[in-house]
């Protein structure tokens, strides 16, 4: 399984960006995909996740109401629409796939995801 993330960039505070992550390979249909981020000197933290079959989503409190995760099953692609961006959202964003298909009912750990994309930089200027 390979994940290809795109859509990062530089934006002013209050602006918006949309990240995309396309999965290729033998994912099956019952799997989840998530977004994590890592700022310099900080640990990787959970952002949002979605189950591709059931459409169940889960968000970190810090992005709830500002970020929206969605999927296009036909394209094996997950999107992260990020609105009202803040300087503290600056990080490298990674998408990840969980082929075990755990329905997200709580904050997942990075170890739950077996495959990771290469990361895309998001920089929010103040």
C-alpha positions in Angstrom: 0.0 0.0 0.0 1.3 3.4 -0.9 0.0 6.8 0.2 0.5 10.0 -1.7 -0.2 13.2 0.1 -0.5 16.6 -1.5 -1.9 20.1 -1.0 0.3 21.7 1.6 1.6 25.2 1.3 2.0 28.6 2.9 -1.2 30.5 4.0 -2.0 33.4 6.2 -3.8 33.0 9.5 -7.5 32.7 8.9 -7.0 31.1 5.5 -7.8 27.7 4.2 -6.0 24.7 2.6 -7.1 21.3 1.4 -4.9 18.3 1.8 -5.4 15.2 -0.3 -4.1 11.6 0.3 -4.6 8.9 -2.3 -4.1 5.3 -1.4 -2.9 2.7 -3.9 -2.4 -1.0 -3.7 -4.4 -3.6 -1.9 -6.3 -1.7 0.7 -9.6 -3.6 0.5 -12.8 -1.6 1.3 -12.9 -1.8 5.1 -10.1 0.5 6.2 -9.5 3.8 7.8 -7.3 6.7 7.0 -6.1 9.5 9.2 -4.1 12.6 9.4 -1.4 13.3 11.9 0.9 16.3 12.2 4.3 17.0 13.6 5.7 20.4 14.4 9.5 21.0 14.9 10.6 19.7 18.3 7.2 18.2 19.0 5.8 14.7 18.9 3.5 13.5 16.1 -0.1 14.3 17.1 -3.4 13.1 15.8 -5.6 15.4 13.7 -8.5 13.6 12.2 -9.5 10.1 10.9 -12.3 8.6 8.9 -13.5 5.0 8.2 -13.7 4.6 4.5 -16.7 2.2 4.6 -18.8 3.6 7.4 -17.8 7.3 7.0 -17.3 7.6 10.8 -15.0 10.4 11.7 -13.1 11.5 14.7 -11.2 14.8 15.3 -8.7 16.2 17.7 -10.2 18.8 20.0 -7.8 21.4 18.7 -9.2 21.2 15.1 -12.8 20.4 15.7 -15.1 22.9 14.0 -12.3 24.1 11.7 -11.1 21.0 9.9 -13.2 18.5 8.0 -12.1 15.1 6.8 -13.9 13.5 3.9 -13.4 10.6 1.5 -14.0 9.7 -2.1 -14.1 5.9 -2.1 -14.0 5.6 -5.9 -10.7 7.4 -5.9 -9.4 5.8 -2.7 -8.7 9.4 -1.6 -9.2 11.2 1.7 -9.3 15.0 2.0 -8.6 17.3 4.9 -10.3 20.7 4.5 -8.6 23.1 6.9 -10.3 26.4 7.5 -9.6 29.2 9.9 -6.0 28.2 10.1 -3.8 29.4 13.0 0.0 29.7 13.3 -0.1 26.8 15.7 -1.4 24.6 12.9 2.0 24.8 11.2 3.5 21.4 10.9 4.3 18.6 8.5 1.0 16.7 7.9 1.1 13.0 7.4 -1.7 10.7 6.1 -1.8 7.1 7.3 -3.9 4.0 6.6 -5.3 1.5 9.0 -6.0 -1.7 7.1 -7.5 -3.3 10.2 -10.5 -1.0 9.8 -10.9 0.1 13.4 -14.0 2.3 13.7 -12.7 5.5 15.3 -14.5 6.0 18.6 -11.5 7.6 20.4 -8.2 9.3 19.7 -6.1 6.7 17.8 -2.4 6.2 18.4 0.0 6.4 15.5 0.8 2.7 16.0 -2.7 1.8 14.9 -1.8 2.8 11.3 0.4 0.4 9.3 1.1 2.7 6.3 2.2 6.3 6.1 2.6 8.9 3.4 5.6 11.1 2.9 4.2 14.2 4.6 3.3 17.6 3.3 4.3 20.9 4.9 1.7 23.4 6.1 2.9 26.8 7.2 0.5 29.4 8.6 1.9 32.9 8.9 0.6 35.3 11.5 
